[in-house]
């Protein structure tokens, strides 16, 4: 079951799922800029806001996946590397 406020990846449109993090962020930034400028009518604003919310979810999922792959080096008391473990970057 998905957490409240987040969409499961399958719930995202294919065109958004296909975007890399940087492309999704660029589109999201463009949506925010256009919404803040007031250059779009109400109906278009609602559509853009909805797409922006989906882009945000996609970006958050990409960041979470990346953070889960990051590891930190564990050292012993003498400073020697003893292995790795998942990084705690919250």
Protein Blocks (a to p, Z undefined) as FASTA:
>chain_A
ZZehiacfklpcfklmmpcfklmmmmmmmmmmmmmnopacfklmmmmmmmmmmmmmmmmm
mmmmmmmmpccddddfkopafbdcdddfZZ
